[in-house]
Amino acid sequence: DMSAAFNEIGQYMLTETAMRFDRGVDPSGKPWRRSKRAERDGGKTLVDKALLRQSINYRADSDEVEIGVGNFPVYARIHRLKRAILG
């Protein structure tokens, strides 16, 4: 039963993702390109209403952890947000 380990992985991934939103960087640490909305209105890319950030979640059970579970906003694909399944 790997549920405890998969739960820890899910929590870790949520924390890492939240930190990347705070810093405005991709998984490799490269800064996000400034969005047209952020350029036009000021502010930060992908954090205006935080809908995308708040939609990121995980589901863990004894066989796998799925990261990215949730009701993604339509624009999630544009930002290459995908589900990842480990197990």
Beta strands, then each sheet from edge to edge (+ up, - down):
strand 1: 58-60
strand 2: 65-67
strand 3: 84-86
sheet 1: 1+ 2- 3+
end
